[in-house]
Amino acid sequence: LPSALPPELKPCELFDLHRQIVPYVDSWGWQKSIVERRKALVGIDTDTDEDHSDTLIALQHPPVYTLGNGNDEKFLNFNIEDSPIEIHRIDRAGQVTYHGPGQLVLYPIINLRYQTKDLVWYQRSLEELIIRALQSAFSIKASRIEGLTGVWVGEQKVAAIGIMCARWIVYHGLALNVTTDLTPFQHIVPCGIKSRGVGSIKQILQKASSGRELNDAELMDIAYESLIKEFAEFFQLSLEPSPDLHL
């Protein structure tokens, strides 16, 4: 019998800014513009989508706190009017988190009609591809913790996930601490979880160092390449680099 043909890969435009520090308001504006454009192409009462291309944006942010739609200000260890750094309220699920240089952020904008129409499945999928990427690129054994969202190495959270969905188009995404200065996390209760700490790939590798220490740029490049590879394979997407965000 002839072997089954591999599934056709769905196109996904890739905006690779992983070495760049992009203001949060810029990336938020890009996402909103792309989502609105995609929503306009999705029939309200049908599963058809005239635009079959998904989008992935990879970047870093300058120091910023973002407050999700479930945020309680008790998770801020400062008066919100006197925030030590920039702060934004946004429409993703969840509590407060920190973004900053050295943290790899991926914003997938995906139509789940072509995947699985299940937001819990999608969150677990993002966790899974991070776990796979950390293992394959750095031999770091990461895991989930029952009842919590994100990826952990021991008791330390190394990746946060926060999403939003409109007509089954998901946006926002994941943030992986690669070489991040973790100090700003001390001013918040990250994602509302008081009982566990925050870690980074660099910190974990330094503790287990047995060879040449990679510099920050190398760590970021390796994390990026591994993460987008796992992302494309998991969601069966063909990443198509795009030189510019045409919005």
C-alpha positions as protocol buffer text, in pm:
chain_id: "A"
residue {
  index: 1
  type: LEU
  ca { x: 0 y: 0 z: 0 }
}
residue {
  index: 2
  type: PRO
  ca { x: 127 y: 350 z: -73 }
}
residue {
  index: 3
  type: SER
  ca { x: 233 y: 547 z: 234 }
}
residue {
  index: 4
  type: ALA
  ca { x: 8 y: 825 z: 351 }
}
residue {
  index: 5
  type: LEU
  ca { x: 100 y: 1167 z: 224 }
}
residue {
  index: 6
  type: PRO
  ca { x: 217 y: 1415 z: 489 }
}
residue {
  index: 7
  type: PRO
  ca { x: -44 y: 1673 z: 583 }
}
residue {
  index: 8
  type: GLU
  ca { x: -30 y: 1996 z: 389 }
}
residue {
  index: 9
  type: LEU
  ca { x: 135 y: 2267 z: 595 }
}
residue {
  index: 10
  type: LYS
  ca { x: -66 y: 2582 z: 651 }
}
residue {
  index: 11
  type: PRO
  ca { x: 125 y: 2904 z: 576 }
}
residue {
  index: 12
  type: CYS
  ca { x: 225 y: 3129 z: 864 }
}
residue {
  index: 13
  type: GLU
  ca { x: 394 y: 3463 z: 806 }
}
residue {
  index: 14
  type: LEU
  ca { x: 691 y: 3508 z: 1040 }
}
residue {
  index: 15
  type: PHE
  ca { x: 809 y: 3848 z: 1160 }
}
residue {
  index: 16
  type: ASP
  ca { x: 1149 y: 3783 z: 1316 }
}
residue {
  index: 17
  type: LEU
  ca { x: 1236 y: 4067 z: 1551 }
}
residue {
  index: 18
  type: HIS
  ca { x: 1381 y: 3840 z: 1819 }
}
residue {
  index: 19
  type: ARG
  ca { x: 1699 y: 4047 z: 1852 }
}
residue {
  index: 20
  type: GLN
  ca { x: 1510 y: 4375 z: 1867 }
}
residue {
  index: 21
  type: ILE
  ca { x: 1363 y: 4562 z: 2163 }
}
residue {
  index: 22
  type: VAL
  ca { x: 1014 y: 4664 z: 2051 }
}
residue {
  index: 23
  type: PRO
  ca { x: 793 y: 4901 z: 2257 }
}
residue {
  index: 24
  type: TYR
  ca { x: 492 y: 4719 z: 2397 }
}
residue {
  index: 25
  type: VAL
  ca { x: 243 y: 4963 z: 2248 }
}
residue {
  index: 26
  type: ASP
  ca { x: 385 y: 4896 z: 1900 }
}
residue {
  index: 27
  type: SER
  ca { x: 346 y: 4519 z: 1922 }
}
residue {
  index: 28
  type: TRP
  ca { x: 0 y: 4556 z: 2079 }
}
residue {
  index: 29
  type: GLY
  ca { x: -102 y: 4779 z: 1789 }
}
residue {
  index: 30
  type: TRP
  ca { x: 29 y: 4525 z: 1537 }
}
residue {
  index: 31
  type: GLN
  ca { x: -167 y: 4245 z: 1700 }
}
residue {
  index: 32
  type: LYS
  ca { x: -491 y: 4442 z: 1713 }
}
residue {
  index: 33
  type: SER
  ca { x: -458 y: 4540 z: 1347 }
}
residue {
  index: 34
  type: ILE
  ca { x: -390 y: 4183 z: 1234 }
}
residue {
  index: 35
  type: VAL
  ca { x: -671 y: 4040 z: 1449 }
}
residue {
  index: 36
  type: GLU
  ca { x: -924 y: 4294 z: 1319 }
}
residue {
  index: 37
  type: ARG
  ca { x: -824 y: 4214 z: 963 }
}
residue {
  index: 38
  type: ARG
  ca { x: -860 y: 3842 z: 1027 }
}
residue {
  index: 39
  type: LYS
  ca { x: -1195 y: 3881 z: 1205 }
}
residue {
  index: 40
  type: ALA
  ca { x: -1332 y: 4068 z: 905 }
}
residue {
  index: 41
  type: LEU
  ca { x: -1252 y: 3766 z: 688 }
}
residue {
  index: 42
  type: VAL
  ca { x: -1419 y: 3510 z: 912 }
}
residue {
  index: 43
  type: GLY
  ca { x: -1789 y: 3446 z: 853 }
}
residue {
  index: 44
  type: ILE
  ca { x: -1979 y: 3487 z: 1177 }
}
residue {
  index: 45
  type: ASP
  ca { x: -2187 y: 3171 z: 1126 }
}
residue {
  index: 46
  type: THR
  ca { x: -1947 y: 2965 z: 920 }
}
residue {
  index: 47
  type: ASP
  ca { x: -1612 y: 2797 z: 952 }
}
residue {
  index: 48
  type: THR
  ca { x: -1478 y: 2952 z: 635 }
}
residue {
  index: 49
  type: ASP
  ca { x: -1187 y: 3191 z: 637 }
}
residue {
  index: 50
  type: GLU
  ca { x: -1088 y: 3362 z: 315 }
}
residue {
  index: 51
  type: ASP
  ca { x: -744 y: 3440 z: 452 }
}
residue {
  index: 52
  type: HIS
  ca { x: -563 y: 3115 z: 532 }
}
residue {
  index: 53
  type: SER
  ca { x: -239 y: 3264 z: 662 }
}
residue {
  index: 54
  type: ASP
  ca { x: -155 y: 3266 z: 1032 }
}
residue {
  index: 55
  type: THR
  ca { x: 101 y: 3505 z: 1183 }
}
residue {
  index: 56
  type: LEU
  ca { x: 390 y: 3472 z: 1427 }
}
residue {
  index: 57
  type: ILE
  ca { x: 573 y: 3774 z: 1570 }
}
residue {
  index: 58
  type: ALA
  ca { x: 894 y: 3717 z: 1772 }
}
residue {
  index: 59
  type: LEU
  ca { x: 1055 y: 4001 z: 1968 }
}
residue {
  index: 60
  type: GLN
  ca { x: 1177 y: 4140 z: 2299 }
}
residue {
  index: 61
  type: HIS
  ca { x: 1028 y: 4430 z: 2495 }
}
residue {
  index: 62
  type: PRO
  ca { x: 1176 y: 4712 z: 2700 }
}
residue {
  index: 63
  type: PRO
  ca { x: 1085 y: 4684 z: 3071 }
}
residue {
  index: 64
  type: VAL
  ca { x: 707 y: 4683 z: 3105 }
}
residue {
  index: 65
  type: TYR
  ca { x: 436 y: 4536 z: 3330 }
}
residue {
  index: 66
  type: THR
  ca { x: 114 y: 4419 z: 3168 }
}
residue {
  index: 67
  type: LEU
  ca { x: -209 y: 4362 z: 3358 }
}
residue {
  index: 68
  type: GLY
  ca { x: -448 y: 4102 z: 3224 }
}
residue {
  index: 69
  type: ASN
  ca { x: -826 y: 4123 z: 3246 }
}
residue {
  index: 70
  type: GLY
  ca { x: -828 y: 3917 z: 3564 }
}
residue {
  index: 71
  type: ASN
  ca { x: -583 y: 4148 z: 3739 }
}
residue {
  index: 72
  type: ASP
  ca { x: -612 y: 4227 z: 4106 }
}
residue {
  index: 73
  type: GLU
  ca { x: -391 y: 4515 z: 4220 }
}
residue {
  index: 74
  type: LYS
  ca { x: -305 y: 4321 z: 4536 }
}
residue {
  index: 75
  type: PHE
  ca { x: -52 y: 4140 z: 4316 }
}
residue {
  index: 76
  type: LEU
  ca { x: 140 y: 4466 z: 4268 }
}
residue {
  index: 77
  type: ASN
  ca { x: 393 y: 4546 z: 4541 }
}
residue {
  index: 78
  type: PHE
  ca { x: 363 y: 4917 z: 4463 }
}
residue {
  index: 79
  type: ASN
  ca { x: 97 y: 5182 z: 4408 }
}
residue {
  index: 80
  type: ILE
  ca { x: -19 y: 5151 z: 4049 }
}
residue {
  index: 81
  type: GLU
  ca { x: 6 y: 5530 z: 4012 }
}
residue {
  index: 82
  type: ASP
  ca { x: 376 y: 5512 z: 4104 }
}
residue {
  index: 83
  type: SER
  ca { x: 486 y: 5215 z: 3894 }
}
residue {
  index: 84
  type: PRO
  ca { x: 866 y: 5189 z: 3876 }
}
residue {
  index: 85
  type: ILE
  ca { x: 837 y: 5107 z: 3505 }
}
residue {
  index: 86
  type: GLU
  ca { x: 586 y: 5139 z: 3220 }
}
residue {
  index: 87
  type: ILE
  ca { x: 256 y: 4962 z: 3285 }
}
residue {
  index: 88
  type: HIS
  ca { x: -34 y: 4867 z: 3055 }
}
residue {
  index: 89
  type: ARG
  ca { x: -378 y: 4716 z: 3105 }
}
residue {
  index: 90
  type: ILE
  ca { x: -458 y: 4478 z: 2820 }
}
residue {
  index: 91
  type: ASP
  ca { x: -727 y: 4230 z: 2718 }
}
residue {
  index: 92
  type: ARG
  ca { x: -545 y: 3900 z: 2764 }
}
residue {
  index: 93
  type: ALA
  ca { x: -650 y: 3655 z: 3033 }
}
residue {
  index: 94
  type: GLY
  ca { x: -461 y: 3640 z: 3360 }
}
residue {
  index: 95
  type: GLN
  ca { x: -289 y: 3860 z: 3613 }
}
residue {
  index: 96
  type: VAL
  ca { x: 21 y: 4080 z: 3606 }
}
residue {
  index: 97
  type: THR
  ca { x: 345 y: 3983 z: 3435 }
}
residue {
  index: 98
  type: TYR
  ca { x: 673 y: 4146 z: 3341 }
}
residue {
  index: 99
  type: HIS
  ca { x: 837 y: 4177 z: 3001 }
}
residue {
  index: 100
  type: GLY
  ca { x: 1190 y: 4303 z: 2944 }
}
residue {
  index: 101
  type: PRO
  ca { x: 1514 y: 4263 z: 2747 }
}
residue {
  index: 102
  type: GLY
  ca { x: 1644 y: 3908 z: 2743 }
}
residue {
  index: 103
  type: GLN
  ca { x: 1293 y: 3764 z: 2741 }
}
residue {
  index: 104
  type: LEU
  ca { x: 1182 y: 3602 z: 2415 }
}
residue {
  index: 105
  type: VAL
  ca { x: 820 y: 3685 z: 2338 }
}
residue {
  index: 106
  type: LEU
  ca { x: 618 y: 3504 z: 2073 }
}
residue {
  index: 107
  type: TYR
  ca { x: 284 y: 3642 z: 1957 }
}
residue {
  index: 108
  type: PRO
  ca { x: 109 y: 3376 z: 1744 }
}
residue {
  index: 109
  type: ILE
  ca { x: -210 y: 3495 z: 1575 }
}
residue {
  index: 110
  type: ILE
  ca { x: -374 y: 3168 z: 1479 }
}
residue {
  index: 111
  type: ASN
  ca { x: -717 y: 3067 z: 1354 }
}
residue {
  index: 112
  type: LEU
  ca { x: -807 y: 2771 z: 1575 }
}
residue {
  index: 113
  type: ARG
  ca { x: -1069 y: 2661 z: 1323 }
}
residue {
  index: 114
  type: TYR
  ca { x: -775 y: 2497 z: 1145 }
}
residue {
  index: 115
  type: GLN
  ca { x: -635 y: 2348 z: 1466 }
}
residue {
  index: 116
  type: THR
  ca { x: -863 y: 2255 z: 1757 }
}
residue {
  index: 117
  type: LYS
  ca { x: -1136 y: 2488 z: 1879 }
}
residue {
  index: 118
  type: ASP
  ca { x: -1037 y: 2455 z: 2243 }
}
residue {
  index: 119
  type: LEU
  ca { x: -855 y: 2730 z: 2436 }
}
residue {
  index: 120
  type: VAL
  ca { x: -732 y: 2498 z: 2711 }
}
residue {
  index: 121
  type: TRP
  ca { x: -587 y: 2268 z: 2444 }
}
residue {
  index: 122
  type: TYR
  ca { x: -414 y: 2570 z: 2288 }
}
residue {
  index: 123
  type: GLN
  ca { x: -259 y: 2681 z: 2619 }
}
residue {
  index: 124
  type: ARG
  ca { x: -137 y: 2328 z: 2691 }
}
residue {
  index: 125
  type: SER
  ca { x: 2 y: 2316 z: 2336 }
}
residue {
  index: 126
  type: LEU
  ca { x: 207 y: 2632 z: 2391 }
}
residue {
  index: 127
  type: GLU
  ca { x: 341 y: 2481 z: 2712 }
}
residue {
  index: 128
  type: GLU
  ca { x: 429 y: 2159 z: 2532 }
}
residue {
  index: 129
  type: LEU
  ca { x: 628 y: 2324 z: 2255 }
}
residue {
  index: 130
  type: ILE
  ca { x: 826 y: 2527 z: 2515 }
}
residue {
  index: 131
  type: ILE
  ca { x: 901 y: 2207 z: 2709 }
}
residue {
  index: 132
  type: ARG
  ca { x: 1020 y: 2038 z: 2389 }
}
residue {
  index: 133
  type: ALA
  ca { x: 1232 y: 2338 z: 2287 }
}
residue {
  index: 134
  type: LEU
  ca { x: 1407 y: 2358 z: 2625 }
}
residue {
  index: 135
  type: GLN
  ca { x: 1486 y: 1988 z: 2615 }
}
residue {
  index: 136
  type: SER
  ca { x: 1613 y: 1981 z: 2257 }
}
residue {
  index: 137
  type: ALA
  ca { x: 1815 y: 2304 z: 2269 }
}
residue {
  index: 138
  type: PHE
  ca { x: 1949 y: 2309 z: 2624 }
}
residue {
  index: 139
  type: SER
  ca { x: 1880 y: 1962 z: 2775 }
}
residue {
  index: 140
  type: ILE
  ca { x: 1668 y: 2140 z: 3035 }
}
residue {
  index: 141
  type: LYS
  ca { x: 1392 y: 1925 z: 3182 }
}
residue {
  index: 142
  type: ALA
  ca { x: 1090 y: 2151 z: 3213 }
}
residue {
  index: 143
  type: SER
  ca { x: 735 y: 2060 z: 3309 }
}
residue {
  index: 144
  type: ARG
  ca { x: 384 y: 2179 z: 3385 }
}
residue {
  index: 145
  type: ILE
  ca { x: 235 y: 2214 z: 3731 }
}
residue {
  index: 146
  type: GLU
  ca { x: -120 y: 2088 z: 3775 }
}
residue {
  index: 147
  type: GLY
  ca { x: -369 y: 2370 z: 3802 }
}
residue {
  index: 148
  type: LEU
  ca { x: -126 y: 2641 z: 3687 }
}
residue {
  index: 149
  type: THR
  ca { x: -51 y: 2787 z: 3345 }
}
residue {
  index: 150
  type: GLY
  ca { x: 308 y: 2820 z: 3226 }
}
residue {
  index: 151
  type: VAL
  ca { x: 629 y: 2619 z: 3215 }
}
residue {
  index: 152
  type: TRP
  ca { x: 846 y: 2538 z: 3514 }
}
residue {
  index: 153
  type: VAL
  ca { x: 1193 y: 2407 z: 3593 }
}
residue {
  index: 154
  type: GLY
  ca { x: 1166 y: 2274 z: 3945 }
}
residue {
  index: 155
  type: GLU
  ca { x: 992 y: 2544 z: 4148 }
}
residue {
  index: 156
  type: GLN
  ca { x: 1090 y: 2824 z: 3908 }
}
residue {
  index: 157
  type: LYS
  ca { x: 863 y: 2954 z: 3635 }
}
residue {
  index: 158
  type: VAL
  ca { x: 1058 y: 3013 z: 3314 }
}
residue {
  index: 159
  type: ALA
  ca { x: 773 y: 3082 z: 3072 }
}
residue {
  index: 160
  type: ALA
  ca { x: 440 y: 3262 z: 3105 }
}
residue {
  index: 161
  type: ILE
  ca { x: 139 y: 3223 z: 2878 }
}
residue {
  index: 162
  type: GLY
  ca { x: -152 y: 3460 z: 2833 }
}
residue {
  index: 163
  type: ILE
  ca { x: -400 y: 3453 z: 2545 }
}
residue {
  index: 164
  type: MET
  ca { x: -717 y: 3610 z: 2415 }
}
residue {
  index: 165
  type: CYS
  ca { x: -958 y: 3484 z: 2151 }
}
residue {
  index: 166
  type: ALA
  ca { x: -1198 y: 3650 z: 1906 }
}
residue {
  index: 167
  type: ARG
  ca { x: -1402 y: 3431 z: 1667 }
}
residue {
  index: 168
  type: TRP
  ca { x: -1151 y: 3151 z: 1729 }
}
residue {
  index: 169
  type: ILE
  ca { x: -859 y: 3374 z: 1631 }
}
residue {
  index: 170
  type: VAL
  ca { x: -613 y: 3361 z: 1922 }
}
residue {
  index: 171
  type: TYR
  ca { x: -355 y: 3625 z: 1999 }
}
residue {
  index: 172
  type: HIS
  ca { x: -113 y: 3742 z: 2271 }
}
residue {
  index: 173
  type: GLY
  ca { x: 104 y: 3439 z: 2346 }
}
residue {
  index: 174
  type: LEU
  ca { x: 409 y: 3332 z: 2544 }
}
residue {
  index: 175
  type: ALA
  ca { x: 714 y: 3486 z: 2712 }
}
residue {
  index: 176
  type: LEU
  ca { x: 1027 y: 3278 z: 2781 }
}
residue {
  index: 177
  type: ASN
  ca { x: 1292 y: 3409 z: 3021 }
}
residue {
  index: 178
  type: VAL
  ca { x: 1619 y: 3352 z: 2837 }
}
residue {
  index: 179
  type: THR
  ca { x: 1869 y: 3601 z: 2982 }
}
residue {
  index: 180
  type: THR
  ca { x: 1617 y: 3824 z: 3156 }
}
residue {
  index: 181
  type: ASP
  ca { x: 1710 y: 4039 z: 3454 }
}
residue {
  index: 182
  type: LEU
  ca { x: 1465 y: 3891 z: 3704 }
}
residue {
  index: 183
  type: THR
  ca { x: 1477 y: 4184 z: 3951 }
}
residue {
  index: 184
  type: PRO
  ca { x: 1153 y: 4352 z: 3826 }
}
residue {
  index: 185
  type: PHE
  ca { x: 960 y: 4034 z: 3911 }
}
residue {
  index: 186
  type: GLN
  ca { x: 1027 y: 4115 z: 4278 }
}
residue {
  index: 187
  type: HIS
  ca { x: 787 y: 4410 z: 4256 }
}
residue {
  index: 188
  type: ILE
  ca { x: 490 y: 4193 z: 4154 }
}
residue {
  index: 189
  type: VAL
  ca { x: 332 y: 3856 z: 4223 }
}
residue {
  index: 190
  type: PRO
  ca { x: 386 y: 3710 z: 3874 }
}
residue {
  index: 191
  type: CYS
  ca { x: 59 y: 3573 z: 3735 }
}
residue {
  index: 192
  type: GLY
  ca { x: -83 y: 3588 z: 4087 }
}
residue {
  index: 193
  type: ILE
  ca { x: 124 y: 3290 z: 4207 }
}
residue {
  index: 194
  type: LYS
  ca { x: 283 y: 3365 z: 4545 }
}
residue {
  index: 195
  type: SER
  ca { x: 430 y: 3027 z: 4632 }
}
residue {
  index: 196
  type: ARG
  ca { x: 688 y: 2987 z: 4355 }
}
residue {
  index: 197
  type: GLY
  ca { x: 972 y: 3186 z: 4205 }
}
residue {
  index: 198
  type: VAL
  ca { x: 1084 y: 3288 z: 3858 }
}
residue {
  index: 199
  type: GLY
  ca { x: 1389 y: 3164 z: 3668 }
}
residue {
  index: 200
  type: SER
  ca { x: 1570 y: 3203 z: 3337 }
}
residue {
  index: 201
  type: ILE
  ca { x: 1751 y: 2975 z: 3096 }
}
residue {
  index: 202
  type: LYS
  ca { x: 2079 y: 3158 z: 3163 }
}
residue {
  index: 203
  type: GLN
  ca { x: 2043 y: 3115 z: 3539 }
}
residue {
  index: 204
  type: ILE
  ca { x: 1961 y: 2745 z: 3507 }
}
residue {
  index: 205
  type: LEU
  ca { x: 2253 y: 2676 z: 3272 }
}
residue {
  index: 206
  type: GLN
  ca { x: 2497 y: 2862 z: 3496 }
}
residue {
  index: 207
  type: LYS
  ca { x: 2405 y: 2636 z: 3787 }
}
residue {
  index: 208
  type: ALA
  ca { x: 2464 y: 2326 z: 3574 }
}
residue {
  index: 209
  type: SER
  ca { x: 2758 y: 2462 z: 3374 }
}
residue {
  index: 210
  type: SER
  ca { x: 3002 y: 2202 z: 3249 }
}
residue {
  index: 211
  type: GLY
  ca { x: 3142 y: 2360 z: 2933 }
}
residue {
  index: 212
  type: ARG
  ca { x: 3182 y: 2688 z: 2747 }
}
residue {
  index: 213
  type: GLU
  ca { x: 2937 y: 2947 z: 2868 }
}
residue {
  index: 214
  type: LEU
  ca { x: 2723 y: 3088 z: 2589 }
}
residue {
  index: 215
  type: ASN
  ca { x: 2686 y: 3464 z: 2567 }
}
residue {
  index: 216
  type: ASP
  ca { x: 2347 y: 3631 z: 2588 }
}
residue {
  index: 217
  type: ALA
  ca { x: 2306 y: 3677 z: 2212 }
}
residue {
  index: 218
  type: GLU
  ca { x: 2388 y: 3310 z: 2148 }
}
residue {
  index: 219
  type: LEU
  ca { x: 2139 y: 3197 z: 2411 }
}
residue {
  index: 220
  type: MET
  ca { x: 1867 y: 3413 z: 2259 }
}
residue {
  index: 221
  type: ASP
  ca { x: 1938 y: 3289 z: 1905 }
}
residue {
  index: 222
  type: ILE
  ca { x: 1934 y: 2924 z: 2014 }
}
residue {
  index: 223
  type: ALA
  ca { x: 1613 y: 2968 z: 2213 }
}
residue {
  index: 224
  type: TYR
  ca { x: 1446 y: 3143 z: 1919 }
}
residue {
  index: 225
  type: GLU
  ca { x: 1545 y: 2883 z: 1659 }
}
residue {
  index: 226
  type: SER
  ca { x: 1437 y: 2595 z: 1881 }
}
residue {
  index: 227
  type: LEU
  ca { x: 1108 y: 2754 z: 1980 }
}
residue {
  index: 228
  type: ILE
  ca { x: 994 y: 2845 z: 1629 }
}
residue {
  index: 229
  type: LYS
  ca { x: 1096 y: 2498 z: 1504 }
}
residue {
  index: 230
  type: GLU
  ca { x: 881 y: 2330 z: 1769 }
}
residue {
  index: 231
  type: PHE
  ca { x: 601 y: 2580 z: 1706 }
}
residue {
  index: 232
  type: ALA
  ca { x: 593 y: 2506 z: 1332 }
}
residue {
  index: 233
  type: GLU
  ca { x: 607 y: 2129 z: 1383 }
}
residue {
  index: 234
  type: PHE
  ca { x: 344 y: 2120 z: 1656 }
}
residue {
  index: 235
  type: PHE
  ca { x: 87 y: 2327 z: 1468 }
}
residue {
  index: 236
  type: GLN
  ca { x: 190 y: 2193 z: 1124 }
}
residue {
  index: 237
  type: LEU
  ca { x: 270 y: 2536 z: 987 }
}
residue {
  index: 238
  type: SER
  ca { x: 506 y: 2652 z: 715 }
}
residue {
  index: 239
  type: LEU
  ca { x: 686 y: 2959 z: 848 }
}
residue {
  index: 240
  type: GLU
  ca { x: 733 y: 3216 z: 575 }
}
residue {
  index: 241
  type: PRO
  ca { x: 967 y: 3499 z: 678 }
}
residue {
  index: 242
  type: SER
  ca { x: 829 y: 3842 z: 602 }
}
residue {
  index: 243
  type: PRO
  ca { x: 1060 y: 4145 z: 595 }
}
residue {
  index: 244
  type: ASP
  ca { x: 817 y: 4399 z: 731 }
}
residue {
  index: 245
  type: LEU
  ca { x: 489 y: 4436 z: 915 }
}
residue {
  index: 246
  type: HIS
  ca { x: 259 y: 4580 z: 649 }
}
residue {
  index: 247
  type: LEU
  ca { x: -21 y: 4725 z: 858 }
}
